Amino acid sequence: MMDRNADAPWSKFDPEVYVDLNYRTPLEVDLLIVRLLRDHFGRCFARGVPDAVRGVDVGAGANLYPALSMLPWCEKILLLEYAVPNVEYLERQVTGPEGYDVVWDAFWEVLREAPAYREVEPRNRFGEIVRVERANLLDLDGQRRWDLGTMFFVADSMSECPDEFQRGVRCFMDVLNDGAPFAAAFMKESLGYQVGDHRYPAYRVNADQVQDGLEKFAEELEIHDLHHMVRPGHEGMILALGRRNSEVAAP
Ligand SMILES: C[S@@+](CC[C@H](N)C(=O)[O-])C[C@H]1O[C@@H](n2cnc3c(N)ncnc32)[C@H](O)[C@@H]1O
């Protein structure tokens, strides 16, 4: 029996353990991804930033670097997340008196190597423009759309079922306006992952499957197949960068 998204223990997800496992000591591959993200968004907005850009990070979990990478370009950023402990973690990052946790400073250091980021004071701006909302990726139906979007390790890291992976990718593409720059990351060939006492499902994807899932809905698509292993049970990470085209993606 394959584990579906609704079967996994999301209400038990421990964001602090997840941060300890993945981000407290920044990994070379995440810093590389942050550099690629920064340069992609910089290129997309090189001819100017439209008024009132709204960004979204889908399945934000306990990772702020996708949102930080959108900071210079956005008037507002929404973090959508399903697991209640992660929603609470994100709300603390937004509303905490000291601003977001120092763990995220290492990622900002890489972003601020680019001039557009250096003009931003990240902690104040994060508190001002970022909001958090509980939402299920699989229920997003294109009624609300954003001008810039990220989805990191979600469509591949929430279910073992191929149909839920494909639907997750389509739902993400469906929340983006035509021309919206986007970035999506996937664990390559993941067999699932452990966070504290709980095991979470994954769908095994490779770069070709990511390309197949996204190319109908994207232009200027770049697939970065990053052969960095961060733990046993996967074979690297895949980063997809591009812009949304005008193809209808409704599931
Ligand atoms: C591997 S974690 C990735 C978290 C974060 N984006 C990152 O880059 O580390 C998978 C995330 O997907 C979230 N998630 C699982 N099912 C979801 C769903 N149906 N809708 C939205 N988010 C979901 C989980 O709660 C978790 O935060």
Ligand as a Chemical Component Dictionary entry (heavy atoms), coordinates in Angstrom:
data_LIG
# 
_chem_comp.id                   LIG 
_chem_comp.type                 NON-POLYMER 
_chem_comp.pdbx_formal_charge   0 
_chem_comp.three_letter_code    LIG 
# 
loop_
_chem_comp_atom.comp_id 
_chem_comp_atom.atom_id 
_chem_comp_atom.alt_atom_id 
_chem_comp_atom.type_symbol 
_chem_comp_atom.charge 
_chem_comp_atom.model_Cartn_x 
_chem_comp_atom.model_Cartn_y 
_chem_comp_atom.model_Cartn_z 
_chem_comp_atom.pdbx_ordinal 
LIG C1  C1  C 0  10.196 18.063 3.285 1  
LIG S1  S1  S 1  9.217  19.305 3.983 2  
LIG C2  C2  C 0  9.785  20.771 3.073 3  
LIG C3  C3  C 0  9.638  22.019 3.898 4  
LIG C4  C4  C 0  10.316 23.254 3.345 5  
LIG N1  N1  N 0  9.636  23.755 2.172 6  
LIG C5  C5  C 0  11.780 23.047 3.046 7  
LIG O1  O1  O 0  12.233 23.500 1.991 8  
LIG O2  O2  O -1 12.507 22.493 3.865 9  
LIG C6  C6  C 0  7.618  19.011 3.261 10 
LIG C7  C7  C 0  6.631  20.081 3.654 11 
LIG O3  O3  O 0  5.402  19.885 2.958 12 
LIG C8  C8  C 0  4.351  20.170 3.856 13 
LIG N2  N2  N 0  3.136  19.534 3.353 14 
LIG C9  C9  C 0  2.826  18.220 3.387 15 
LIG N3  N3  N 0  1.626  18.008 2.814 16 
LIG C10 C10 C 0  1.188  19.219 2.403 17 
LIG C11 C11 C 0  0.015  19.652 1.744 18 
LIG N4  N4  N 0  -0.949 18.789 1.386 19 
LIG N5  N5  N 0  -0.126 20.967 1.478 20 
LIG C12 C12 C 0  0.838  21.844 1.836 21 
LIG N6  N6  N 0  1.975  21.491 2.465 22 
LIG C13 C13 C 0  2.147  20.186 2.747 23 
LIG C14 C14 C 0  4.870  19.593 5.145 24 
LIG O4  O4  O 0  4.164  19.991 6.266 25 
LIG C15 C15 C 0  6.302  20.085 5.138 26 
LIG O5  O5  O 0  6.403  21.385 5.629 27 
# 
loop_
_chem_comp_bond.comp_id 
_chem_comp_bond.atom_id_1 
_chem_comp_bond.atom_id_2 
_chem_comp_bond.value_order 
_chem_comp_bond.pdbx_ordinal 
LIG C1  S1  SING 1  
LIG S1  C2  SING 2  
LIG S1  C6  SING 3  
LIG C2  C3  SING 4  
LIG C3  C4  SING 5  
LIG C4  N1  SING 6  
LIG C4  C5  SING 7  
LIG C5  O1  DOUB 8  
LIG C5  O2  SING 9  
LIG C6  C7  SING 10 
LIG C7  O3  SING 11 
LIG C7  C15 SING 12 
LIG O3  C8  SING 13 
LIG C8  N2  SING 14 
LIG C8  C14 SING 15 
LIG N2  C9  SING 16 
LIG N2  C13 SING 17 
LIG C9  N3  DOUB 18 
LIG N3  C10 SING 19 
LIG C10 C11 SING 20 
LIG C10 C13 DOUB 21 
LIG C11 N4  SING 22 
LIG C11 N5  DOUB 23 
LIG N5  C12 SING 24 
LIG C12 N6  DOUB 25 
LIG N6  C13 SING 26 
LIG C14 O4  SING 27 
LIG C14 C15 SING 28 
LIG C15 O5  SING 29 
# 
